[in-house]
Amino acid sequence: MNDAHLNPNTASSRASFVPRSRITAYIFIVLAAILAASYYRLRTDSIFACQANGYSKGQYLAYCQSDGYGDFDHGAFWFDLEPAATRSAAAADVLFIGNSRMQYGFSSTAAQDWLAKNTPSYYLLGFAYNPRVQFERALLSKLAARPRVYVINLDTFFEENGDVPARIVMDEPNALSRYQHKQRWQYLHRAVCGKVAGFCGNSYSFFRTRQTGVWQSSGAISANKAVSVDPKFDAEMVARETVSGRVFLDSLGVVPGCIIFTLVPTVDTPSATSSAIATALHTDFIAPELGGLVTFDGSHLNRASAERWSAAFFQAAGPKIRDCLRTQTAPQVTSAN
């Protein structure tokens, strides 16, 4: 006789057990998928897309290449979120300003060694996203910087427009809270990714040294491309940037001979246009042209090229920098706002 006839509840309990187990399994699968998707998004679209290997007492994360984080550097200076960095920039005797190409060109061992031996203090005050004169002019005023020597990278620097982060920090009402939020995330990022590197991604990032402004990059970028020169001459740009540049230079309060223009090489380096701008502004243009230079991403000099180029720059510009430091009295610097 069939067991089901002996115990009618047995068949029904078996029938109900199978669907229940399938529902439980389905719930676990859905939860696992949600967790996996959340982790993937966290690892690709937030600060956790980048490694934490550049943090130290003297360095902070300036940029993480992810849509959910991106720039921190503009807000760090504009809102004085990194007081040690703003103080160092304000007090520097030699101040470098410009874009990220300038930063990588002078974030070399050759540059740091020369500057450490020949200057009381220096700072690389360049930013990613090509902020140009509009942002740098306002920032220098906020910092009350009074260096004795300026080195300015002429790479569309005197164009009167700002990048997206510059416009955000200068114009948006909620920018301060946005950048404070980014700063808070760095504490968790350092705690988690500093302990378990595998938890985080390997997107491109860079860290800024608070004392000198030097950048240290991290993460994967592989798009080597040789440096080249753009032979075109843009007369309209020369005229436009000469007007803007003259106003900016007059506001610096520095002996004209102690302002040096340069042009860190890149792909399609605008050498002719930049040289003409320097001539129109009656300012020394020191931009060594070397063969065999390479960018690591189609824009910025790789480490070996930055070493060679910066060494050549200081060989040419070094006497002028030393002379300016010797003949000018160090000004009194007020603290940043």
C-alpha positions in Angstrom: 0.0 0.0 0.0 1.2 3.6 -0.8 2.7 5.4 2.2 0.8 8.5 1.2 -2.4 6.6 2.1 -1.1 5.8 5.5 -0.1 9.4 6.3 -1.9 11.9 4.1 0.2 14.8 5.6 3.5 13.4 4.3 2.8 14.1 0.6 1.6 17.6 1.2 4.6 18.4 3.5 7.0 17.2 0.8 5.1 19.2 -1.9 5.4 22.4 0.2 9.0 21.9 1.2 10.3 22.1 -2.4 8.9 25.5 -3.2 10.0 26.9 0.1 13.6 25.8 -0.4 13.6 27.3 -3.9 12.3 30.6 -2.6 15.0 30.7 0.1 17.7 29.9 -2.5 16.2 32.6 -4.8 16.4 35.2 -2.0 20.0 34.3 -1.3 20.8 34.7 -5.0 19.1 38.1 -5.2 20.9 39.3 -2.0 24.2 38.0 -3.3 23.6 39.8 -6.6 22.7 43.0 -4.8 25.8 42.8 -2.7 28.1 42.0 -5.7 26.6 45.0 -7.6 27.0 47.3 -4.6 30.6 46.2 -4.2 31.4 46.6 -7.9 30.0 50.1 -7.8 31.9 50.9 -4.7 35.1 49.6 -6.3 34.6 51.5 -9.5 32.6 54.6 -8.8 33.9 55.9 -5.5 37.1 56.7 -3.7 37.5 52.9 -3.2 38.3 52.7 -6.9 41.8 53.8 -5.9 44.5 52.5 -3.7 45.6 54.1 -0.5 49.3 53.6 -0.8 50.2 57.3 -1.0 48.8 58.4 2.3 51.2 59.6 5.0 51.6 62.2 7.6 52.8 64.5 4.9 50.5 63.5 2.0 46.8 63.5 1.2 44.8 62.2 -1.7 44.4 65.0 -4.2 42.5 63.0 -7.0 41.0 59.6 -7.6 39.8 58.8 -11.1 36.3 57.7 -10.5 33.0 59.5 -11.3 32.0 59.3 -7.6 35.1 61.1 -6.3 37.4 62.8 -8.8 39.0 66.1 -7.6 39.7 67.0 -4.0 42.7 69.3 -4.6 40.8 72.4 -5.7 38.6 72.4 -2.6 41.5 71.5 -0.3 43.2 74.9 -1.2 40.2 77.1 -1.8 38.5 76.2 1.5 41.8 75.7 3.4 40.9 72.0 4.2 44.6 71.2 4.2 46.1 74.0 6.3 49.6 72.6 6.2 49.5 72.7 2.4 48.1 76.2 2.1 50.6 77.5 4.7 53.5 76.0 2.7 52.2 77.4 -0.6 51.8 80.9 1.0 55.3 80.9 2.5 57.2 79.5 -0.5 60.1 81.6 -1.9 59.8 79.9 -5.3 56.3 79.2 -6.5 55.4 77.1 -9.5 52.0 77.6 -11.0 50.2 75.9 -13.9 48.4 72.7 -14.8 49.0 69.0 -14.2 51.7 68.9 -16.9 53.7 71.4 -14.8 53.1 69.3 -11.7 54.5 66.1 -13.2 57.3 67.9 -15.0 58.7 69.2 -11.7 57.6 66.3 -9.4 60.9 64.7 -10.2 63.9 63.7 -8.0 66.1 66.0 -10.1 63.8 69.0 -9.4 63.4 68.3 -5.7 67.1 67.8 -5.2 68.0 71.1 -7.0 65.3 73.1 -5.2 66.2 71.6 -1.8 69.8 72.6 -2.2 69.3 76.1 -3.8 66.1 77.6 -2.3 64.9 78.2 1.2 61.4 76.9 0.2 59.4 76.1 -2.9 55.9 74.9 -3.8 54.3 73.3 -6.8 50.9 75.0 -6.9 49.5 73.3 -10.1 46.2 71.6 -10.5 44.6 69.0 -12.7 41.8 69.9 -15.1 43.8 72.9 -16.4 42.3 75.6 -14.1 44.2 78.5 -15.7 44.6 82.1 -14.6 41.1 82.7 -13.4 41.4 80.2 -10.5 45.1 80.7 -9.8 44.7 84.5 -9.6 41.9 84.3 -7.0 43.7 81.5 -5.1 46.9 83.5 -4.8 44.9 86.4 -3.4 43.3 84.1 -0.8 46.7 82.7 0.2 48.3 86.1 0.3 51.3 84.4 -1.3 54.5 86.5 -1.7 57.2 84.4 -3.3 60.4 86.0 -4.6 60.3 83.9 -7.8 57.4 82.7 -10.0 57.7 79.9 -12.5 54.6 79.8 -14.7 53.8 77.1 -17.2 52.6 78.7 -20.4 50.1 76.0 -21.5 47.0 78.1 -22.3 47.5 79.5 -18.7 46.3 83.0 -19.5 43.0 81.9 -21.0 40.2 83.6 -19.0 38.1 80.5 -18.3 38.1 77.9 -15.6 37.8 74.2 -15.4 34.8 72.4 -13.8 36.3 72.0 -10.3 37.5 75.6 -10.3 34.0 76.8 -11.2 32.5 74.5 -8.5 34.6 75.8 -5.7 34.4 79.4 -6.7 30.7 79.6 -7.6 28.6 76.8 -6.1 26.9 77.5 -2.7 27.2 73.9 -1.5 30.8 73.4 -2.7 32.3 73.6 0.8 30.1 70.8 2.2 30.8 68.7 -0.9 34.6 68.9 -0.4 34.3 68.4 3.4 32.4 65.2 2.6 35.2 64.1 0.2 37.8 64.8 2.9 35.9 62.6 5.4 35.8 59.7 3.0 39.6 59.8 3.0 39.8 58.6 6.6 37.7 55.5 5.8 39.5 54.9 2.6 42.9 55.0 4.3 41.7 52.7 7.1 40.1 50.1 4.7 42.4 50.1 1.7 45.5 50.7 3.7 44.8 47.4 5.5 43.2 45.4 2.7 44.6 46.6 -0.6 42.7 44.0 -2.5 39.4 45.4 -1.4 40.0 48.5 -3.6 40.5 49.1 -7.3 43.6 50.3 -9.1 42.3 53.4 -10.8 44.7 56.3 -11.4 45.2 58.7 -8.5 47.7 61.1 -7.2 48.7 62.3 -3.7 50.0 65.8 -2.9 52.9 66.4 -0.5 51.8 69.1 1.9 55.2 70.7 2.4 56.2 71.1 -1.3 53.2 70.4 -3.4 54.9 67.5 -5.2 52.7 64.8 -6.7 53.0 61.1 -6.3 50.9 59.1 -8.7 49.4 55.6 -8.2 47.3 53.3 -10.3 47.2 52.0 -13.8 47.6 54.1 -16.9 49.3 52.7 -19.9 49.1 54.9 -23.0 52.7 56.0 -23.7 53.1 58.5 -26.5 56.1 60.5 -27.7 56.3 64.2 -27.0 55.8 66.3 -30.2 55.7 70.0 -31.2 52.7 71.7 -32.7 54.1 74.0 -35.4 51.0 76.1 -35.7 51.1 79.7 -34.5 47.8 81.0 -33.0 48.0 84.8 -33.3 44.5 85.3 -31.7 45.6 83.3 -28.7 48.8 85.4 -28.4 46.8 88.6 -28.4 44.2 87.3 -26.0 46.6 85.8 -23.5 49.0 88.8 -23.7 46.2 91.1 -22.4 45.2 88.7 -19.6 48.9 88.0 -18.8 49.8 91.6 -18.4 47.1 92.2 -15.8 48.1 89.0 -13.9 51.8 89.8 -13.9 51.2 93.4 -12.7 49.2 92.0 -9.7 52.0 89.7 -8.5 54.2 92.3 -6.9 57.4 90.5 -8.0 60.5 92.0 -9.8 59.7 91.3 -13.5 63.0 89.6 -14.0 62.1 87.1 -11.3 59.1 85.7 -13.2 60.1 82.8 -15.5 57.8 81.3 -18.2 58.3 77.7 -19.2 56.4 75.1 -21.1 56.6 71.5 -20.0 56.6 69.3 -23.1 53.6 67.2 -24.1 52.0 65.8 -27.2 51.6 68.8 -29.7 53.5 71.2 -27.4 52.4 74.7 -28.4 55.9 76.0 -28.5 55.6 78.8 -31.1 52.5 80.3 -29.6 53.8 80.2 -26.0 57.2 81.7 -27.0 55.4 84.6 -28.7 53.3 85.2 -25.5 56.5 85.4 -23.5 58.0 87.8 -25.9 54.9 90.0 -25.9 55.0 90.1 -22.1 58.8 90.8 -22.0 59.3 87.8 -19.8 62.1 85.1 -19.9 61.0 81.9 -21.6 63.0 78.9 -20.5 61.7 75.7 -22.0 64.4 73.1 -23.0 63.7 71.1 -26.1 65.0 67.6 -25.7 64.7 64.6 -28.0 63.2 61.2 -26.9 60.8 62.5 -24.3 57.7 60.4 -23.7 54.4 60.9 -21.9 52.8 58.1 -19.8 49.3 58.9 -20.8 49.4 61.0 -24.0 49.7 64.2 -21.9 52.1 64.1 -19.0 55.8 63.3 -19.0 56.7 59.9 -17.6 59.1 59.6 -14.8 62.3 59.2 -16.8 61.4 62.1 -19.2 60.5 64.4 -16.3 63.9 63.7 -14.7 65.7 64.6 -17.9 63.6 67.6 -18.7 63.6 69.2 -15.2 67.3 68.7 -14.9 67.8 70.6 -18.1 65.4 73.3 -17.0 67.3 74.0 -13.8 70.6 74.0 -15.6 69.3 76.9 -17.7 67.1 78.7 -15.1 69.1 78.0 -12.0 71.4 81.1 -12.1 68.4 83.4 -12.5 66.5 81.7 -9.6 69.6 81.9 -7.3 70.2 85.5 -8.3 66.6 86.5 -7.5 66.7 84.8 -4.1 70.0 86.5 -3.3 69.0 90.0 -4.3 65.5 90.2 -3.0 64.5 90.4 0.7 62.1 87.7 1.8 58.7 89.3 2.3 56.6 88.9 5.4 53.9 86.4 4.6 50.5 86.6 6.3 48.6 83.4 7.1 46.0 82.1 4.6 42.4 83.0 5.0 
